[in-house]
Amino acid sequence: MAHIEGCKHSIEVTVPVEDVQKETERVVADLQKKVRLPGFRPGKAPLNIIKTRFVSEINQDVIEGLVPRAFHEAAAKEGLQVVGRPNIVDLHFHDGQPIKFKAEFEVAPSFELGEYKGLAVEYAEPVVSEEDVTERIDGIREQKAEFVNEDPRPLVDGDFAVVSLESIAGVDEKIQQEELMLKVGDEHTLSEFSTNLRGASPDEEREFDITYPEDYDQKTLAGRTVRFKAVVKAVRRRELPELNDEFAKDLGDFQTLEEFKTAIRNTIRHERDHSAQDSTKNQILDKLVDGHDFAIPEAYVDRQVEINVENQLRQLASQGMDPSKLKLDWAKVKEAQGDRARRDVKASLLLDKIADKEAIAATVEEVDAEVGRIARQQRETVPVVKAKLQKDGTLERIAGHIRTEKTLKFLFDAAQKSAPAPKA
């Protein structure tokens, strides 16, 4: 065996002629049962004719039957943990002689753990101010706001105008909306709408031109000047719910507004602490990777690039894009994402090694809790969901994910944490 570089090795293998002859006889016998030759009953064609007529097929089957097995036996004898598929080179196969070949392959990395406890990282306990709580509650009030009809009067800035809108000229297909609501004077309302509706009262009809910007979202209207007839149907105001105990009771199991505020404060603190811990854990991973220099197989990197790209495509799909329309050049993708993937792989290997050393593992109860959560989400029974997850390998991945999260928490708890320096 020879070490090429990093995780790459090579090994020269010889398959004894006796094994080659035995495999050849097996292949020929199997072929005899399958082939149909003129003048012979099925399965009765003479072996010498089969060997002559199907020499290339026989040789290929013999190679496919013997070479992988011989390689793995040789690697196992050397105590090597092979990663991916070997590249077979210098294959020699001649009648009556042993098969000889050279295999180039990668092995799982071997490395020693350096320092991983007590790493110096930045972390600050989250602070939640009264202003933060008020801002969050104001956002909820905005979501719960209702539109209330005003007594008939002229429209002013800040009013919500309910109008019947009909295009008269300027478009190929007529625009007609019976109840369009626009906020007069709002930055999101085209200024020409606000100008022409300002001062109009319910039941009043107006005609005016609207020139749409060249970069308008609706391409059929972009750059066009359209003449509209608008009839004001109502004037509305946006009414926020009153901030009191009743408001809190409507939003959940709260008896008072103060209980609700406490829950909001705890929620914000939890969100910020989760974000702060994630940031600190990323610092820990960066320090771990930077502090351990070892080679990793390219097969691992390739798979990590695939995983990263799959995650990115899923994110694009969730945003309404069709990933199938993207033409990916995998060579360029790997070049662009290779460094990130290598760090991800190293981090994963280091976390596994630390988990092994510290005897960190997912408990049955932890896995069952996650399976239960998935079952509730999918509205199926736990046994049915668990059987599915077991069958497709997801159960094992769930246990692996829990183990990784517990290892990160262990490292976070063991780290030397200090508050980040104030920003200038």
ZIFEN-V549488 format. One record per residue. SS is DSSP state (helix for helix, strand for strand, loop for the rest). PSI is psi in whole degrees, 0 to 359 (NA if undefined). D_CENTER is the distance of its C-alpha to the mean C-alpha in Angstrom with 1 decimal. Layout:
ss:SS psi:PSI d_center:D_CENTER
ss:SS psi:PSI d_center:D_CENTER
//
This chain:
ss:loop psi:144 d_center:39.8
ss:strand psi:142 d_center:38.9
ss:strand psi:123 d_center:36.2
ss:strand psi:292 d_center:35.0
ss:strand psi:151 d_center:32.6
ss:loop psi:239 d_center:29.7
ss:loop psi:6 d_center:28.3
ss:strand psi:131 d_center:30.1
ss:strand psi:167 d_center:33.2
ss:strand psi:154 d_center:35.7
ss:strand psi:140 d_center:38.1
ss:strand psi:130 d_center:41.1
ss:strand psi:140 d_center:41.8
ss:strand psi:129 d_center:44.9
ss:strand psi:118 d_center:45.1
ss:loop psi:148 d_center:48.8
ss:helix psi:329 d_center:50.8
ss:helix psi:319 d_center:51.6
ss:helix psi:323 d_center:47.9
ss:helix psi:315 d_center:47.6
ss:helix psi:319 d_center:50.7
ss:helix psi:317 d_center:49.5
ss:helix psi:322 d_center:46.1
ss:helix psi:315 d_center:48.0
ss:helix psi:319 d_center:50.3
ss:helix psi:316 d_center:47.4
ss:helix psi:316 d_center:45.7
ss:helix psi:318 d_center:49.0
ss:helix psi:318 d_center:49.8
ss:helix psi:320 d_center:46.5
ss:helix psi:324 d_center:47.1
ss:helix psi:324 d_center:50.6
ss:helix psi:336 d_center:49.4
ss:helix psi:325 d_center:47.2
ss:loop psi:152 d_center:49.1
ss:loop psi:114 d_center:51.7
ss:loop psi:139 d_center:54.6
ss:loop psi:133 d_center:57.7
ss:loop psi:356 d_center:60.7
ss:loop psi:143 d_center:58.9
ss:loop psi:154 d_center:57.8
ss:loop psi:128 d_center:54.1
ss:loop psi:3 d_center:53.5
ss:loop psi:6 d_center:57.0
ss:loop psi:137 d_center:56.5
ss:loop psi:143 d_center:58.1
ss:helix psi:324 d_center:55.7
ss:helix psi:326 d_center:57.4
ss:helix psi:318 d_center:56.6
ss:helix psi:316 d_center:53.0
ss:helix psi:326 d_center:52.7
ss:helix psi:317 d_center:54.3
ss:helix psi:330 d_center:52.4
ss:loop psi:37 d_center:48.9
ss:helix psi:316 d_center:49.1
ss:helix psi:320 d_center:45.8
ss:helix psi:320 d_center:43.8
ss:helix psi:313 d_center:45.4
ss:helix psi:318 d_center:44.7
ss:helix psi:316 d_center:41.0
ss:helix psi:321 d_center:40.7
ss:helix psi:315 d_center:42.5
ss:helix psi:314 d_center:40.2
ss:helix psi:332 d_center:37.1
ss:helix psi:325 d_center:38.7
ss:helix psi:318 d_center:40.0
ss:helix psi:309 d_center:38.0
ss:helix psi:317 d_center:34.6
ss:helix psi:316 d_center:36.6
ss:helix psi:322 d_center:38.9
ss:helix psi:310 d_center:36.1
ss:helix psi:327 d_center:34.3
ss:helix psi:319 d_center:37.8
ss:helix psi:320 d_center:38.6
ss:helix psi:319 d_center:35.3
ss:helix psi:322 d_center:35.8
ss:helix psi:328 d_center:39.4
ss:loop psi:356 d_center:38.2
ss:loop psi:30 d_center:35.7
ss:loop psi:137 d_center:32.7
ss:loop psi:95 d_center:29.2
ss:strand psi:140 d_center:28.1
ss:strand psi:129 d_center:24.5
ss:strand psi:193 d_center:23.6
ss:strand psi:140 d_center:26.5
ss:strand psi:156 d_center:29.7
ss:strand psi:113 d_center:31.3
ss:strand psi:124 d_center:34.8
ss:strand psi:166 d_center:37.5
ss:strand psi:49 d_center:41.3
ss:strand psi:127 d_center:41.6
ss:strand psi:120 d_center:45.3
ss:loop psi:107 d_center:46.4
ss:loop psi:148 d_center:50.1
ss:loop psi:129 d_center:52.3
ss:loop psi:8 d_center:54.0
ss:loop psi:160 d_center:52.0
ss:loop psi:156 d_center:49.1
ss:strand psi:132 d_center:45.6
ss:strand psi:138 d_center:44.5
ss:strand psi:165 d_center:41.1
ss:strand psi:133 d_center:39.0
ss:strand psi:130 d_center:35.3
ss:strand psi:132 d_center:32.9
ss:strand psi:172 d_center:29.8
ss:strand psi:152 d_center:27.5
ss:strand psi:158 d_center:27.7
ss:loop psi:141 d_center:25.5
ss:loop psi:149 d_center:26.2
ss:loop psi:126 d_center:29.0
ss:loop psi:160 d_center:29.2
ss:loop psi:143 d_center:30.9
ss:loop psi:132 d_center:29.4
ss:loop psi:209 d_center:30.8
ss:loop psi:130 d_center:30.8
ss:loop psi:349 d_center:27.9
ss:loop psi:148 d_center:29.7
ss:loop psi:27 d_center:31.0
ss:loop psi:138 d_center:28.8
ss:strand psi:118 d_center:29.8
ss:strand psi:166 d_center:27.1
ss:strand psi:135 d_center:27.1
ss:loop psi:135 d_center:26.5
ss:loop psi:133 d_center:28.3
ss:loop psi:135 d_center:28.8
ss:loop psi:144 d_center:27.7
ss:loop psi:132 d_center:30.6
ss:loop psi:118 d_center:30.7
ss:loop psi:168 d_center:33.7
ss:helix psi:325 d_center:35.6
ss:helix psi:322 d_center:34.5
ss:helix psi:317 d_center:30.8
ss:helix psi:315 d_center:31.7
ss:helix psi:317 d_center:33.9
ss:helix psi:319 d_center:31.2
ss:helix psi:318 d_center:28.7
ss:helix psi:322 d_center:31.5
ss:helix psi:322 d_center:32.6
ss:helix psi:320 d_center:29.2
ss:helix psi:320 d_center:29.5
ss:helix psi:321 d_center:33.1
ss:helix psi:319 d_center:32.0
ss:helix psi:329 d_center:29.7
ss:helix psi:2 d_center:32.6
ss:loop psi:150 d_center:35.2
ss:strand psi:151 d_center:37.5
ss:strand psi:126 d_center:39.4
ss:strand psi:132 d_center:43.2
ss:strand psi:134 d_center:45.9
ss:loop psi:161 d_center:48.5
ss:loop psi:147 d_center:52.1
ss:loop psi:129 d_center:52.9
ss:loop psi:166 d_center:53.2
ss:loop psi:143 d_center:52.2
ss:loop psi:139 d_center:48.6
ss:loop psi:166 d_center:47.8
ss:loop psi:136 d_center:44.8
ss:loop psi:342 d_center:42.3
ss:loop psi:153 d_center:43.3
ss:strand psi:114 d_center:41.0
ss:strand psi:127 d_center:43.0
ss:strand psi:116 d_center:42.7
ss:strand psi:151 d_center:44.0
ss:strand psi:122 d_center:44.7
ss:strand psi:133 d_center:43.7
ss:strand psi:130 d_center:45.1
ss:strand psi:140 d_center:45.0
ss:strand psi:323 d_center:48.5
ss:strand psi:160 d_center:47.9
ss:loop psi:351 d_center:45.4
ss:loop psi:153 d_center:42.8
ss:loop psi:317 d_center:42.9
ss:loop psi:130 d_center:41.5
ss:loop psi:138 d_center:43.0
ss:loop psi:128 d_center:40.9
ss:strand psi:120 d_center:41.9
ss:strand psi:127 d_center:40.4
ss:strand psi:323 d_center:42.6
ss:strand psi:88 d_center:40.8
ss:strand psi:130 d_center:38.8
ss:strand psi:125 d_center:38.3
ss:strand psi:142 d_center:38.4
ss:strand psi:116 d_center:38.8
ss:loop psi:129 d_center:41.8
ss:loop psi:2 d_center:41.5
ss:loop psi:150 d_center:37.8
ss:loop psi:337 d_center:35.8
ss:loop psi:356 d_center:33.5
ss:loop psi:131 d_center:36.5
ss:loop psi:130 d_center:38.2
ss:helix psi:329 d_center:41.3
ss:helix psi:329 d_center:43.6
ss:helix psi:313 d_center:42.7
ss:helix psi:316 d_center:43.5
ss:helix psi:317 d_center:46.7
ss:helix psi:340 d_center:48.0
ss:helix psi:339 d_center:47.2
ss:loop psi:128 d_center:48.4
ss:loop psi:348 d_center:51.8
ss:loop psi:146 d_center:51.5
ss:loop psi:163 d_center:52.3
ss:loop psi:141 d_center:51.4
ss:loop psi:358 d_center:53.0
ss:loop psi:138 d_center:53.5
ss:strand psi:137 d_center:52.6
ss:strand psi:149 d_center:51.7
ss:strand psi:139 d_center:51.0
ss:strand psi:163 d_center:49.2
ss:strand psi:141 d_center:47.2
ss:strand psi:123 d_center:43.5
ss:strand psi:117 d_center:42.3
ss:loop psi:143 d_center:38.6
ss:loop psi:156 d_center:36.9
ss:loop psi:331 d_center:36.0
ss:loop psi:24 d_center:32.3
ss:loop psi:144 d_center:32.3
ss:loop psi:315 d_center:29.1
ss:loop psi:107 d_center:31.1
ss:loop psi:331 d_center:32.1
ss:loop psi:344 d_center:35.2
ss:loop psi:343 d_center:36.6
ss:loop psi:126 d_center:35.6
ss:loop psi:358 d_center:38.9
ss:loop psi:152 d_center:41.1
ss:strand psi:119 d_center:44.0
ss:strand psi:134 d_center:44.2
ss:strand psi:129 d_center:47.1
ss:strand psi:152 d_center:46.4
ss:strand psi:124 d_center:48.6
ss:strand psi:137 d_center:47.4
ss:strand psi:121 d_center:48.9
ss:strand psi:126 d_center:48.1
ss:strand psi:331 d_center:47.7
ss:strand psi:158 d_center:46.9
ss:strand psi:126 d_center:46.3
ss:strand psi:155 d_center:43.6
ss:strand psi:154 d_center:42.4
ss:strand psi:119 d_center:39.2
ss:strand psi:119 d_center:40.2
ss:loop psi:146 d_center:38.1
ss:loop psi:145 d_center:38.7
ss:loop psi:141 d_center:41.1
ss:loop psi:95 d_center:39.8
ss:loop psi:187 d_center:41.5
ss:helix psi:324 d_center:41.3
ss:helix psi:321 d_center:41.0
ss:helix psi:315 d_center:37.9
ss:helix psi:317 d_center:36.4
ss:helix psi:326 d_center:37.5
ss:helix psi:341 d_center:35.9
ss:loop psi:357 d_center:32.4
ss:loop psi:201 d_center:32.5
ss:loop psi:63 d_center:34.5
ss:loop psi:141 d_center:36.3
ss:loop psi:332 d_center:40.1
ss:loop psi:164 d_center:40.5
ss:helix psi:325 d_center:38.8
ss:helix psi:322 d_center:38.9
ss:helix psi:318 d_center:36.8
ss:helix psi:317 d_center:34.2
ss:helix psi:320 d_center:34.3
ss:helix psi:318 d_center:33.9
ss:helix psi:319 d_center:30.8
ss:helix psi:317 d_center:29.3
ss:helix psi:316 d_center:30.2
ss:helix psi:322 d_center:28.6
ss:helix psi:314 d_center:25.4
ss:helix psi:318 d_center:25.3
ss:helix psi:318 d_center:26.2
ss:helix psi:315 d_center:23.5
ss:helix psi:314 d_center:20.8
ss:helix psi:323 d_center:22.3
ss:helix psi:321 d_center:22.8
ss:helix psi:316 d_center:19.2
ss:helix psi:317 d_center:18.3
ss:helix psi:319 d_center:21.3
ss:helix psi:320 d_center:20.5
ss:helix psi:316 d_center:16.9
ss:helix psi:317 d_center:18.6
ss:helix psi:320 d_center:21.3
ss:helix psi:324 d_center:19.1
ss:helix psi:323 d_center:17.5
ss:helix psi:318 d_center:21.2
ss:helix psi:315 d_center:22.0
ss:helix psi:317 d_center:19.4
ss:helix psi:318 d_center:20.7
ss:helix psi:322 d_center:24.2
ss:helix psi:311 d_center:23.6
ss:helix psi:315 d_center:22.2
ss:helix psi:333 d_center:25.0
ss:loop psi:1 d_center:27.6
ss:loop psi:113 d_center:26.9
ss:loop psi:106 d_center:27.8
ss:loop psi:154 d_center:27.1
ss:loop psi:150 d_center:26.2
ss:loop psi:152 d_center:23.1
ss:loop psi:142 d_center:22.9
ss:helix psi:334 d_center:21.4
ss:helix psi:322 d_center:20.0
ss:helix psi:318 d_center:17.7
ss:helix psi:315 d_center:16.7
ss:helix psi:316 d_center:16.2
ss:helix psi:322 d_center:13.9
ss:helix psi:322 d_center:11.8
ss:helix psi:316 d_center:11.8
ss:helix psi:316 d_center:10.6
ss:helix psi:315 d_center:7.7
ss:helix psi:317 d_center:6.9
ss:helix psi:318 d_center:7.9
ss:helix psi:319 d_center:6.1
ss:helix psi:320 d_center:2.6
ss:helix psi:321 d_center:5.6
ss:helix psi:321 d_center:7.3
ss:helix psi:322 d_center:5.6
ss:helix psi:319 d_center:6.3
ss:helix psi:320 d_center:9.6
ss:helix psi:323 d_center:10.3
ss:helix psi:340 d_center:10.2
ss:loop psi:7 d_center:12.6
ss:loop psi:1 d_center:14.9
ss:loop psi:154 d_center:14.5
ss:loop psi:102 d_center:15.1
ss:helix psi:334 d_center:12.9
ss:helix psi:341 d_center:15.8
ss:helix psi:353 d_center:18.1
ss:loop psi:131 d_center:16.5
ss:loop psi:105 d_center:18.7
ss:loop psi:130 d_center:16.9
ss:loop psi:103 d_center:19.4
ss:helix psi:329 d_center:17.8
ss:helix psi:317 d_center:20.6
ss:helix psi:324 d_center:19.9
ss:helix psi:315 d_center:16.1
ss:helix psi:321 d_center:17.0
ss:helix psi:320 d_center:19.8
ss:helix psi:324 d_center:17.7
ss:helix psi:2 d_center:14.8
ss:helix psi:315 d_center:17.1
ss:helix psi:316 d_center:18.3
ss:helix psi:318 d_center:15.0
ss:helix psi:320 d_center:14.0
ss:helix psi:319 d_center:17.5
ss:helix psi:321 d_center:17.3
ss:helix psi:316 d_center:14.1
ss:helix psi:314 d_center:16.0
ss:helix psi:317 d_center:19.1
ss:helix psi:317 d_center:17.7
ss:helix psi:316 d_center:16.5
ss:helix psi:320 d_center:19.9
ss:helix psi:318 d_center:21.7
ss:helix psi:320 d_center:20.2
ss:helix psi:317 d_center:21.1
ss:helix psi:320 d_center:24.6
ss:helix psi:318 d_center:25.1
ss:helix psi:319 d_center:24.1
ss:helix psi:314 d_center:26.6
ss:helix psi:323 d_center:29.3
ss:helix psi:4 d_center:28.9
ss:loop psi:46 d_center:28.6
ss:loop psi:130 d_center:25.5
ss:loop psi:161 d_center:24.0
ss:loop psi:134 d_center:22.4
ss:loop psi:162 d_center:25.3
ss:helix psi:319 d_center:25.9
ss:helix psi:321 d_center:26.1
ss:helix psi:318 d_center:22.7
ss:helix psi:317 d_center:21.1
ss:helix psi:324 d_center:23.3
ss:helix psi:319 d_center:22.4
ss:helix psi:321 d_center:18.7
ss:helix psi:319 d_center:19.8
ss:helix psi:319 d_center:22.1
ss:helix psi:317 d_center:19.5
ss:helix psi:320 d_center:17.5
ss:helix psi:317 d_center:20.9
ss:helix psi:320 d_center:21.9
ss:helix psi:320 d_center:18.8
ss:helix psi:356 d_center:19.5
ss:loop psi:47 d_center:23.3
ss:loop psi:165 d_center:24.2
ss:loop psi:152 d_center:26.3
ss:helix psi:315 d_center:25.0
ss:helix psi:320 d_center:26.8
ss:helix psi:314 d_center:25.3
ss:helix psi:318 d_center:21.6
ss:helix psi:320 d_center:22.4
ss:helix psi:318 d_center:23.9
ss:helix psi:313 d_center:20.9
ss:helix psi:325 d_center:18.5
ss:helix psi:318 d_center:21.2
ss:helix psi:317 d_center:21.7
ss:loop psi:6 d_center:18.2
ss:loop psi:0 d_center:17.6
ss:helix psi:327 d_center:15.1
ss:helix psi:319 d_center:17.9
ss:helix psi:321 d_center:18.1
ss:helix psi:324 d_center:14.5
ss:helix psi:314 d_center:15.1
ss:helix psi:320 d_center:18.2
ss:helix psi:319 d_center:16.6
ss:helix psi:317 d_center:14.1
ss:helix psi:317 d_center:17.2
ss:helix psi:317 d_center:19.2
ss:helix psi:315 d_center:16.9
ss:helix psi:321 d_center:17.0
ss:helix psi:323 d_center:20.7
ss:helix psi:318 d_center:21.3
ss:helix psi:320 d_center:19.7
ss:helix psi:320 d_center:22.0
ss:helix psi:314 d_center:24.9
ss:helix psi:323 d_center:24.5
ss:helix psi:313 d_center:24.1
ss:helix psi:328 d_center:27.3
ss:helix psi:350 d_center:29.1
ss:loop psi:155 d_center:28.4
ss:strand psi:105 d_center:31.1
ss:strand psi:136 d_center:29.8
ss:strand psi:153 d_center:31.6
ss:loop psi:141 d_center:31.2
ss:loop psi:152 d_center:30.0
ss:loop psi:143 d_center:32.9
ss:loop psi:141 d_center:33.7
ss:loop psi:140 d_center:32.5
ss:loop psi:NA d_center:35.4
//
